[in-house]
Amino acid sequence: MRKILIVGAGQSGLQLALGLQQHGYDVTVMSARTADEIEHGNIMSSQFQFDSTLKFERDLGIYFWDGKAPHTPFTRFMVGADGPAPVVDWTSPLKKPGADVDQRVKMSRWLRLFADNGGNLIIRSATPADLDTFAGEYDLVIVAAGKDGLAKVFERDTSRSPFTAPQRMLSVVYVNGYQPDPAAPGDHTVEFHMLPGKGEMIVMPALTVSGPCHILFFEAIPGGPLDVFGDIHSPQQHLERFTELLEEHVPWAREQYTKLELTDAGAALRGGFTPVVRHPVAALPSGGRVLGMGDVIVANDPITGQGSNMAAKFAAVYLDAILERGDQPFDGAFMRHTFETFWTLHGRATTEWTNIMLQPPPPHMLELLGAASQFTAIAHRYTEAFDDPNDFLEWFTDPDKAAAYLAEVVGAAAGSGH
């Protein structure tokens, strides 16, 4: 039986561990925290997932939140200006709804399931020196420990990492009392408010430790008018500051946030990180190698809501590659090929699109987003592409392709008499 160690107990690490466990592998998971510590700790991020990545979990029998987590069949997109109403406002349905389950809920459940199924569990943080030791004890060591110190053993890929500083400062609150907009098609709508020159504000229905809630977060341009949380010392202060910013910068949603309350004592988060892609294989002093996975290797800004989706796709690609490998060695060539498969299928498009969205929107994008108010085909395609960002490269990110697509949509509408 092949022995595999996964360092990290997040979306990618535990999804892969549970998948390998079902196929009879001897799997060890190393987690810095127990399931109870995860469940009762602070929020870690937002984690909306689209249908294609929820399917990975359903296929493994580890999605336990149907009927509990609010499913979100609609996305609403708005572009604000310095006025009482957005200048762009449209809503589009998802063909299949997504869902957002607080990582504290999901990871604590998965970690307990892994242990109950006989998995080997080590509760402590790993160091780079530990990795060197582990590489000689296991057939394969996968590092999925997120953006902590272990990421430093993987070299930055300069060809795929255009940024050297954070492009957004994130401010998150999990709240009860958020009032759905009567103009929205349903209570469970994801809202994206683009605030040019300031950043973005995003709203997502979710399931947290206390039940259904809403997640609100600002993506603040560093040094801008939304980047003002540096002096905050408590979650309640965080919420109060957040509400003040909503009043000033998102006034068209005023009636929705007059009754906000934090869901629990750990329901606020702020911070920022530099988007980066790292080389997936780390060579250790002993000569051993370890393979990176998840945001330890590809860390994109949350602006496009792809973090948990990317982690789930990482785990799915790595699971298929390990199963296909059989008894062959997990050597450096296998590691590099496995990552490049992920990069080709999912990583490149998501990363390029996300990086573009961090910049001031070019005219062709604003034209498309505005036209989506008039042409439902554009709105539908934009919304669906969040589930498969490869499509954005075919019509949205390139000015020439965007112009051709817009002309096609306008021509089709004219031909149909609309």
Buried (B, 14 or more C-beta within 10 A) or exposed (E): EBBBBBBBBBBBBBBBBBBBBBEEBBBBBBBBBBBEBBBBBEBBBBBBBBBBBBBBBEEBEBBBBEEEBBBBBBBBBBBBEEEEEBBBBBBBBBEBBBBBBBBBBBBBBBBBBBBEEEBBBBBEBBEBEBBBBBBEEBBBBBBBBBBEEBBEBBEBBEEBBBEEEBBBBBBBBBBBBBBBBEEBBBBBBBBBBBBBEBBBBBBBBBBBBBEBBBBBBBBBBEEBBBBBBEEBEEBBEBBEBBBEBBEEBBBBBEEBBEEBEBBBEBBBBBEBBBBBBBBBBBBBEEEBBBBBBBBBBBBBBBBBBBBBBBBBBBBBBBBEBBEEBEEEEBEEEBBBEBBEBBBEBBBBBBBBBBBBBBEEBEEBBBBBBBBBBEBBBBBBBBBBBBBBBBBBBBBBBBEEBBBEBBEEBBEEBEEEEE
